[in-house]
């Protein structure tokens, strides 16, 4: 399943770091943190999507405390 | 400006005012007790420091706790704390306050360019008026429109989804999609594209696609995702930043420790005089190391390159050119060979029967009747022109027959079984295949269709195509933008192709090519660009997106024309030109070159200033103020430079 969210991320470099880290989470097929559009796209296993999403946000916050995913 | 940004602004503003006040008090020696005990300034300076930088310090502590310490927050905290220890209170606070001013400016600038991209992408319809079966009208979200719904579109409203006009006539404004300011007329039966604005009158449109598959959604998705396909320059910078920061941080560490260590060893062994401690106290080295840390932040580099490409993509889309990735903008800026299709690209593709030459003993009607029956039901432009010629022919018409089966010989023509006879319509090569002798004149400069029935030659039909007015100008401008060679590939006969080529100033013409032959030619041309195993210059292919997919994907950059409403073209190409104006190609080359130039300027400028300040501060010639400029000032200047692309 692939889903797109609005997100808040404050700098280009942190967006790249957050994206790298989320991509390393098990079950993530692909993750994109688009700094310019402030969009977060997550593609992950259907069955565990919610779980992976929560984990992704948690990991993202450890790298950049200001990382926020809206509408979750 | 967002709420968050406004809050930040007032916070940083208060800190800045406090800081400047303290600076004045300190420099003008206004309060005597502070002059006697300068250490009293420390708590005073800490006030603006924490007002502006408490979040940075917090982030730094969180970073260490989460074992990801290598970020700006850590660098800034160490640098400022270091400066406090070095007794430079004012500079410590300055670093933090100006760092925050820079961050503020950066968020503002990024927000601005984000907004201007969104504004030029302001084609998303907000609502749709659906006419229900009982005649009532309901306003719903475009997302909820179903295929087959009848939509009412009043003057000034946006077309919510792609559809077919059922009633009403109007002039529609396609400027937001194509950059074309002349409105287009629509009438019942015409396709209409979402995102266009109805100019006058009421249109009733039947939805043929849901919102998600409509042109507007496709375009938005493309532009949003374009910044994800990274250019080489961008990848280089991202890789560079990964090395740059640790290298500078470790050099800072070395700068803080090594000289002191050497001096310590030197003095204890007696090799250096003791007075050296006075000349170069350890605190100076600590201060210089802190300066390094301030400069080490890679943000100016990391933000300015993608922002430049984002601006370039935005500038292109405003003119009705969709670029599907930063990388393509970069490639097209170094274009050296442009390969173009003929029909529909250089020419209008509106074929019309020009002349009928029936064989002896065959009437014009008989020739056209046979050809039209064979082509009946085909949508090929040539077939359409033959059918039209029969409908409009100046003779007694019969009911056209419908072929029982047809076989398309790609690049040659059509073999159709009509009633009990076999009809051939196609090129001379098709006739040769069936061993039918046909008449051919030298230097025929139009497309010729030979017709035969059951092995008997019926004659030929000459079909001509018009050259687009803008093609010549476009080719001329491409040359001015640095394209070395324009090559035309066509399935058409040699005389036709060469005449079109001559008229337009095309450098090389390859004619009578089958689709597979076009791919081969492109591959040959790609090989000829290689020198010493490296490709020099790039190749782009322009086509109308129909039957071009293999060539489009084989080229370095595939450009599809007339993409408005054609999913196939939008899918297959790397760059989509929404209308069918060839002049957009030199435009996109020029935008690409400007983008690459601005990106390069930013990289060179940012690196040059950073390296300069690093060198100067290592030798004690630059203070922390210069470092703040090298970090924050450079970022701001790079952003402003990148935003130039979005200016009209």
Interface residues (C-beta under 8 A of the other chain):
Chain A: X10 X11 X12 X13 X14 X16 X17 X32 X34 X35 X36 X37 X38 X39 X62 X63 X64 X65
Chain B: X58 X59 X62 X66 X68 X71 X72 X103 X106 X107 X110 X113 X114 X117 X224 X227 X228 X238 X241 X298 X299 X302 X303 X306 X307 X310
